[in-house]
Protein backbone atom coordinates (compact mmCIF):
# COMPACT_ATOMS: atom_id res chain seq x y z
CA UNK A 1 0.00 0.00 0.00
CA UNK A 2 1.13 3.54 -0.83
CA UNK A 3 -0.38 6.76 0.48
CA UNK A 4 -0.39 10.06 -1.40
CA UNK A 5 -1.42 13.43 -0.02
CA UNK A 6 -3.87 15.25 -2.26
CA UNK A 7 -3.91 18.96 -1.45
CA UNK A 8 -6.94 20.71 -2.96
CA UNK A 9 -6.25 24.26 -1.76
CA UNK A 10 -7.02 26.45 1.24
CA UNK A 11 -10.03 28.37 2.44
CA UNK A 12 -10.98 30.60 5.34
CA UNK A 13 -13.59 30.26 8.06
CA UNK A 14 -14.50 32.37 11.06
CA UNK A 15 -12.27 31.49 14.01
CA UNK A 16 -15.08 31.82 16.53
CA UNK A 17 -17.24 29.38 14.60
CA UNK A 18 -14.35 26.93 14.40
CA UNK A 19 -13.68 26.95 18.14
CA UNK A 20 -17.14 27.37 19.64
CA UNK A 21 -17.13 28.50 23.28
CA UNK A 22 -13.33 28.79 23.51
CA UNK A 23 -12.26 32.49 23.66
CA UNK A 24 -10.20 33.96 20.84
CA UNK A 25 -7.42 34.94 23.22
CA UNK A 26 -6.81 31.22 23.72
CA UNK A 27 -7.44 29.64 20.29
CA UNK A 28 -5.49 32.28 18.35
CA UNK A 29 -2.28 30.94 19.91
CA UNK A 30 -2.48 27.91 17.63
CA UNK A 31 -4.70 29.26 14.84
CA UNK A 32 -4.06 32.99 14.34
CA UNK A 33 -6.82 34.93 12.60
CA UNK A 34 -6.62 37.73 10.05
CA UNK A 35 -8.13 41.19 10.47
CA UNK A 36 -11.58 39.77 9.69
CA UNK A 37 -11.30 37.07 12.35
CA UNK A 38 -10.85 34.41 9.65
CA UNK A 39 -8.45 31.48 10.01
CA UNK A 40 -6.87 29.56 7.13
CA UNK A 41 -7.76 25.89 6.72
CA UNK A 42 -6.49 23.19 4.39
CA UNK A 43 -8.61 20.77 2.38
CA UNK A 44 -6.12 17.89 2.48
CA UNK A 45 -7.28 14.57 1.09
CA UNK A 46 -5.67 11.16 1.01
CA UNK A 47 -5.16 8.83 -1.96
CA UNK A 48 -4.66 5.15 -1.13
CA UNK A 49 -2.89 3.03 -3.72
CA UNK A 50 -3.70 -0.57 -2.84
CA UNK A 51 -3.00 -3.15 -5.54
CA UNK A 52 -5.28 -2.35 -8.46
CA UNK A 53 -7.40 -0.03 -6.30
CA UNK A 54 -6.98 3.72 -6.08
CA UNK A 55 -9.13 5.06 -3.25
CA UNK A 56 -9.52 8.78 -2.63
CA UNK A 57 -10.78 9.98 0.76
CA UNK A 58 -12.72 13.25 0.37
CA UNK A 59 -12.14 15.70 -2.49
CA UNK A 60 -12.34 19.31 -1.28
CA UNK A 61 -14.74 22.07 -2.27
CA UNK A 62 -14.39 21.89 -6.05
CA UNK A 63 -14.86 24.86 -8.37
CA UNK A 64 -18.43 24.65 -9.65
CA UNK A 65 -20.03 27.01 -7.11
CA UNK A 66 -20.60 30.56 -8.30
CA UNK A 67 -18.65 33.60 -7.16
CA UNK A 68 -21.41 34.68 -4.81
CA UNK A 69 -20.95 31.43 -2.87
CA UNK A 70 -17.17 31.18 -3.03
CA UNK A 71 -16.49 34.77 -1.96
CA UNK A 72 -17.41 33.83 1.61
CA UNK A 73 -14.62 31.26 1.79
CA UNK A 74 -11.62 33.04 0.24
CA UNK A 75 -10.27 30.06 -1.70
CA UNK A 76 -6.54 30.35 -2.32
CA UNK A 77 -3.40 28.34 -2.99
CA UNK A 78 -1.49 27.05 -6.01
CA UNK A 79 -2.77 23.46 -5.87
CA UNK A 80 -5.99 21.80 -6.96
CA UNK A 81 -7.61 18.39 -6.79
CA UNK A 82 -6.65 17.59 -10.37
CA UNK A 83 -3.09 18.90 -10.17
CA UNK A 84 -2.41 16.98 -6.96
CA UNK A 85 -3.72 13.72 -8.40
CA UNK A 86 -1.58 14.29 -11.50
CA UNK A 87 1.45 15.04 -9.31
CA UNK A 88 0.97 11.68 -7.62
CA UNK A 89 1.20 10.07 -11.06
CA UNK A 90 -2.49 9.45 -11.76
CA UNK A 91 -5.53 10.92 -13.47
CA UNK A 92 -9.09 11.26 -12.24
CA UNK A 93 -10.01 8.32 -14.48
CA UNK A 94 -7.67 6.07 -12.50
CA UNK A 95 -9.57 6.52 -9.22
CA UNK A 96 -11.58 3.37 -8.49
CA UNK A 97 -13.24 4.47 -5.26
CA UNK A 98 -14.31 7.87 -3.95
CA UNK A 99 -14.84 7.58 -0.18
CA UNK A 100 -16.62 10.48 1.50
CA UNK A 101 -16.26 10.94 5.25
CA UNK A 102 -19.40 13.10 5.12
CA UNK A 103 -21.22 15.25 2.60
CA UNK A 104 -20.55 18.84 3.68
CA UNK A 105 -19.53 20.87 0.64
CA UNK A 106 -15.87 21.25 1.61
CA UNK A 107 -15.47 17.46 1.70
CA UNK A 108 -17.42 16.34 -1.36
CA UNK A 109 -17.73 19.33 -3.73
CA UNK A 110 -14.82 18.23 -5.91
CA UNK A 111 -16.53 14.96 -6.74
CA UNK A 112 -18.93 16.60 -9.21
CA UNK A 113 -18.12 19.15 -11.90
CA UNK A 114 -20.01 20.99 -14.61
CA UNK A 115 -19.92 19.37 -18.03
CA UNK A 116 -21.31 22.57 -19.51
CA UNK A 117 -20.93 25.52 -17.18
CA UNK A 118 -23.53 27.60 -19.04
CA UNK A 119 -26.22 24.91 -18.94
CA UNK A 120 -25.04 23.52 -15.60
CA UNK A 121 -25.05 19.90 -16.67
CA UNK A 122 -23.31 17.95 -13.91
CA UNK A 123 -20.98 15.00 -14.34
CA UNK A 124 -18.91 13.04 -11.88
CA UNK A 125 -15.24 14.00 -11.66
CA UNK A 126 -14.25 10.36 -11.17
CA UNK A 127 -16.10 8.64 -13.99
CA UNK A 128 -14.80 5.14 -13.19
CA UNK A 129 -15.17 5.29 -9.40
CA UNK A 130 -17.70 4.00 -6.95
CA UNK A 131 -18.76 6.82 -4.63
CA UNK A 132 -19.05 5.67 -0.99
CA UNK A 133 -21.20 7.02 1.83
CA UNK A 134 -23.61 5.32 4.27
CA UNK A 135 -27.39 5.13 4.25
CA UNK A 136 -28.05 7.12 7.41
CA UNK A 137 -25.79 9.98 6.42
CA UNK A 138 -27.16 10.03 2.86
CA UNK A 139 -30.69 10.38 4.24
CA UNK A 140 -29.48 13.08 6.66
CA UNK A 141 -27.79 15.03 3.87
CA UNK A 142 -30.51 14.76 1.25
CA UNK A 143 -33.24 15.74 3.72
CA UNK A 144 -31.22 18.38 5.59
CA UNK A 145 -32.16 20.15 8.80
CA UNK A 146 -32.28 23.95 8.85
CA UNK A 147 -28.95 24.17 10.69
CA UNK A 148 -26.97 22.22 8.10
CA UNK A 149 -28.82 22.73 4.83
CA UNK A 150 -26.35 25.39 3.65
CA UNK A 151 -23.60 22.73 3.86
CA UNK A 152 -25.47 20.01 1.96
CA UNK A 153 -25.73 21.17 -1.64
CA UNK A 154 -27.93 19.16 -3.98
CA UNK A 155 -25.60 19.76 -6.94
CA UNK A 156 -22.89 17.91 -4.97
CA UNK A 157 -25.13 15.02 -3.99
CA UNK A 158 -27.83 14.13 -6.49
CA UNK A 159 -25.48 13.48 -9.47
CA UNK A 160 -23.86 10.67 -7.48
CA UNK A 161 -27.19 8.89 -7.20
CA UNK A 162 -28.34 9.72 -10.74
CA UNK A 163 -25.12 8.35 -12.21
CA UNK A 164 -25.62 4.94 -10.61
CA UNK A 165 -22.18 5.18 -9.00
CA UNK A 166 -23.42 5.77 -5.44
CA UNK A 167 -22.67 2.94 -3.01
CA UNK A 168 -23.40 2.44 0.68
CA UNK A 169 -20.67 1.06 2.91
CA UNK A 170 -23.01 -1.22 4.86
CA UNK A 171 -24.09 -2.98 1.65
CA UNK A 172 -20.49 -3.95 0.84
CA UNK A 173 -18.69 -4.22 4.22
CA UNK A 174 -15.62 -5.98 2.80
CA UNK A 175 -15.08 -3.65 -0.14
CA UNK A 176 -12.77 -1.11 1.51
CA UNK A 177 -9.26 -1.83 2.84
CA UNK A 178 -9.73 0.07 6.10
CA UNK A 179 -11.96 0.13 9.16
CA UNK A 180 -14.44 2.92 9.80
CA UNK A 181 -15.46 4.63 13.04
CA UNK A 182 -18.89 6.28 12.97
CA UNK A 183 -19.35 9.50 14.95
CA UNK A 184 -22.47 11.64 15.28
CA UNK A 185 -21.48 14.87 17.02
CA UNK A 186 -20.39 16.93 14.02
CA UNK A 187 -23.05 15.52 11.71
CA UNK A 188 -24.99 12.27 11.58
CA UNK A 189 -22.84 9.20 10.86
CA UNK A 190 -19.60 10.87 9.79
CA UNK A 191 -17.05 8.16 8.95
CA UNK A 192 -13.48 8.17 10.28
CA UNK A 193 -11.17 5.77 8.36
CA UNK A 194 -8.55 3.77 10.27
CA UNK A 195 -5.83 2.71 7.82
CA UNK A 196 -3.16 0.07 8.53
CA UNK A 197 0.10 1.33 7.06
CA UNK A 198 3.67 0.25 7.69
CA UNK A 199 2.69 -1.52 10.90
CA UNK A 200 0.90 1.56 12.25
CA UNK A 201 -2.69 2.82 12.25
CA UNK A 202 -3.30 6.14 10.54
CA UNK A 203 -6.61 7.78 11.38
CA UNK A 204 -8.09 10.25 8.91
CA UNK A 205 -9.83 12.46 11.46
CA UNK A 206 -11.95 14.63 9.09
CA UNK A 207 -14.04 17.06 11.19
CA UNK A 208 -13.80 15.18 14.46
CA UNK A 209 -10.49 17.02 14.93
CA UNK A 210 -10.06 19.80 12.36
CA UNK A 211 -6.58 20.73 13.60
CA UNK A 212 -3.95 20.20 16.28
CA UNK A 213 -5.55 23.21 17.98
CA UNK A 214 -8.76 21.20 18.49
CA UNK A 215 -7.21 18.41 20.58
CA UNK A 216 -8.20 19.79 24.03
CA UNK A 217 -11.68 18.47 24.83
CA UNK A 218 -13.65 21.77 25.00
CA UNK A 219 -12.32 22.94 21.63
CA UNK A 220 -15.38 22.00 19.59
CA UNK A 221 -16.68 23.68 16.46
CA UNK A 222 -19.80 25.80 16.53
CA UNK A 223 -20.78 23.91 13.36
CA UNK A 224 -21.30 20.64 15.25
CA UNK A 225 -24.95 19.67 15.51
CA UNK A 226 -24.46 17.80 18.80
CA UNK A 227 -21.51 19.44 20.61
CA UNK A 228 -21.94 17.52 23.86
CA UNK A 229 -21.86 14.27 21.92
CA UNK A 230 -18.70 15.45 20.15
CA UNK A 231 -17.23 15.99 23.61
CA UNK A 232 -17.95 12.38 24.58
CA UNK A 233 -16.73 11.03 21.24
CA UNK A 234 -13.50 13.04 21.40
CA UNK A 235 -12.73 11.90 24.94
CA UNK A 236 -13.13 8.23 24.10
CA UNK A 237 -11.31 8.58 20.79
CA UNK A 238 -8.33 10.57 22.09
CA UNK A 239 -7.71 8.15 24.93
CA UNK A 240 -7.73 5.31 22.42
CA UNK A 241 -5.28 7.22 20.21
CA UNK A 242 -2.85 7.45 23.13
CA UNK A 243 -3.31 3.83 24.21
CA UNK A 244 -3.02 2.38 20.70
CA UNK A 245 -0.38 4.84 19.50
CA UNK A 246 -2.40 5.87 16.47
CA UNK A 247 -1.18 8.50 14.03
CA UNK A 248 -3.65 11.31 13.33
CA UNK A 249 -3.92 12.64 9.77
CA UNK A 250 -5.45 16.13 9.56
CA UNK A 251 -7.68 17.24 6.72
CA UNK A 252 -8.05 20.88 7.74
CA UNK A 253 -4.89 21.81 9.66
CA UNK A 254 -3.10 24.27 7.37
CA UNK A 255 0.32 23.53 8.91
CA UNK A 256 0.38 20.03 10.40
CA UNK A 257 -0.22 16.88 8.38
CA UNK A 258 0.17 14.26 11.11
CA UNK A 259 0.72 13.92 14.83
CA UNK A 260 0.89 11.46 17.69
CA UNK A 261 -0.44 12.07 21.20
CA UNK A 262 0.71 11.54 24.77
CA UNK A 263 -1.20 11.52 28.02
CA UNK A 264 -0.72 14.53 30.34
CA UNK A 265 -2.34 15.87 33.51
CA UNK A 266 -4.63 17.92 31.25
CA UNK A 267 -5.53 14.95 29.07
CA UNK A 268 -4.18 13.89 25.65
CA UNK A 269 -1.85 16.42 24.06
CA UNK A 270 0.45 16.52 21.05
CA UNK A 271 3.53 14.36 21.34
CA UNK A 272 5.06 14.96 17.93
CA UNK A 273 4.02 16.49 14.60
CA UNK A 274 5.44 15.30 11.29
CA UNK A 275 4.81 14.82 7.57
CA UNK A 276 3.09 11.76 6.20
CA UNK A 277 6.21 10.94 4.16
CA UNK A 278 8.24 10.76 7.37
CA UNK A 279 6.39 7.67 8.58
CA UNK A 280 8.69 4.68 8.33
N, C-alpha and C positions, 0 to 999 in steps of 0.2 A: 504494500500500500504506500502511495505517495500523497502528500498533502500540499496544496498550492493555495496561497492567499490570493483572494480576488478582491482588490480594492475597487470600489465603485464611486468614490468621491466623498466629499464632506458636505455637511449641512449644519445649520445653526438652529438651536432651540432655546427657549427661555430657561435660564438657570433655575429660577424659582420653581417652574413646572417640573424640571428634571430632578429636583431634590426635595420637593414636598414641604414638610414642616421644618426642615433643617434651615437655619438662618444663613443668609448669604455670607456673613462674616466668617462662617465656618467652611461652607462648601467651596468658596472661591479659592481656598488654599490649594486644592487639588484640581479644580476646574475653573480657572479664571474667566470672567465674563468680559465682553466688550462694553462700549459705552451705552449700548442698548440692552444690557443685561443678558445678552445672548452668548451661549457657550458653543464651541465647535465640537461636532461629533462625527465620527467615521461611520461609514456603511461598509464594513469589512466582512466579506463572505469567505466561504471555505469550499474548495474544490477537492474532492476525494477521488483519486485515481486508484481503482481497485480491480485488477485484472482487466476485463473488457468493459467494466462499468466506469462511468465518469459522473459522479454525483455532486451536484452543486447545492450547498446549503444557503438559502436566501439569495436575493439578487438586487438589493438596493431599491432606490426610488424610481429609476428609469427616467425617461425624458419626454413622455407623451403628454404630461399635464401641461396646461396652458400657463402663460406667464403670470396671470392673475393668481394662480395657485402657487407656483414655484417661488414667487417673490417673497413669500412669508418664510422661506426656508434657506435662502441665501446659498444655493448650491455653488460649490467651488472645488477646485482641485484639477490636476492635469491628467487624472486617470478616469477610466470608465469601465463599465461591466465588460464591454466587448474588447477593449484594449488589454484589460487584465487577463481575460481568457486567452487572447492571442499571445500575450507575453508568456503565458504558461505553456504554450505550444499547441493550443487547441483552437477550435472554432465553436460557435454556438451549436452547430449541427452535430458536434461530437458528444455533447452532453446527453447522457442516457436517462438521468433522473434529476428532477428539480424538486428538492425537499424544502418545504416552507415551515419555519418554526411557528409562524402565525401570519395572519393576512393583513396586518397594518401596512399602509402604503409604502413605508420606508424599508420594508422587508420583502415585498412581493411585486412592487411596481415595475421592476425591470423584466419581469417574466412575460409581459405583453407589450407589444409595440404597435404603432399604426402602420398598416400596409399602405394606406393612402391618407396622408395627414389632412388633406382637404375634406375628404368624405368620411374620415374617422372610421375606417374599416380596420378592426383589430386583427392581429395575428399573433400567435405565440412566438416568443423569441427563440425558444428551444424546440424546434419543430419535430425532433426525434425523441423527445424526452417524455417520460411519465411525470406528471406534476403531483406531488404528495402533500396531503393535509390529513386531517381526521374528521370524522363525521360531525362530532359535537362542535368543533371549532368552525367548520364550514357552515353549519346551521346558524351559529352565533354571528358569523361575519355577514352572511347573506340576508339575515333578518336582524340588522343591527339595532342596538339600544341608542337612545338619544345622546348618551355620553360619548359613544365611540363611533357613531355613524360617519363622522368626518374623516375617520381613519380607514374605514372600509369602503373602498371605491369600486363601484360595480364594473367599471371598465378594466380593473385589475383582476376581477374575480370571474365574471360570467364567461369570458372567452375560454377559460380553462375547461369549464364544463361543456360548453358548446363544441369545443374541438374534439371531445371524446378522450382527451389525455389526462383528465382528472382521476386520481386514484386516492383511496382512503387507506391509511396505514393498517387499520384493524382488519381490513379485508385481505391483506397480504403480509402477515406478521413476519415472515421470513425473508422478505424481499430486500431489506436494507441491512447493510453490514455494520450497524451500530445499534445500541440500545437507546431508548427514548424515555426521559422523565417528563411526565405531564404536570404542569403547574397552572393554577387558576387565579392567582392574585392579580397579575398584570392584565390578562384577558383570559377568556375561557379556553382551557385546554391548549395552552401554548406548549410546544414540544422542545425539550432540551436534549440534543444528541450527546451521547457518551461514546467516544470513539477510541478503540484500542489501537495504539500506535507506538511502535518501538518499545513494547513492554510497559507502556504507561497508558493512563486514561486521560484523554483530552476532552473537556466538556465545553461545548459551544453554548455559552450562557445566554445569548440573545438578550432579551429585555428583563430577565431575572436580575442580572447585574450589568447595567449599561457600561460601567467603567470601574476602575480601581477605586475611585472616589465613592462608589456605592456599597463598598463592602461592610462598613459598620451597619448594624441592624436597622436603626431608625432612618437611614438614608434611602428613602423609597419615593419613587416618582409620583407626582400629582396625577399622572396619566393612568395609574393603576386603578382598575375598577373595584378591587377589593384589597385595600392597603393593609388591613390587619391580617388578612390571609397571606399576603406577600411576606409580612413579618414572620409568620410561622414557617412558611416555606423556606425563606432565607436562612433562618436559624438552623433548621434541620439540615438543609443542603450544605451550608458552610461548615458545620461540624463534620459532616461526612467528607467534605473536601480535605479537611485537615487529617482526619483519621485514615483515609484511603490514599492520601498524597496525590490527589488529582491535579491536573494542570487546567487552569481556566483560560479559555480563548475568548477574547472580547470582540464583539461586533461593533460597538459604538465608541470605545475609548480611542480618542484621536492620537494618543501617544503610545499606549501600552498594548501590545498584541497578546501577551500571555503572562500569567503569574502563578505562583504557588502560594499557599497560605501556611501560617503557623498559629498556634493557640497562644493567646496572651491573657492577662488579667482582664482586659476589656473585651475579650472574645477573639474570634479569628481576625487576623490582620495579615497584610502582605508580607511574605517571606522574601520573595525574589521576583523581579520582573525580567522578561527576556523575549527574544524574537522566536517565532515558530521554528525558523531554520536552525536555531541553536539547540533544539531538542535532539539528544543523541541516545 
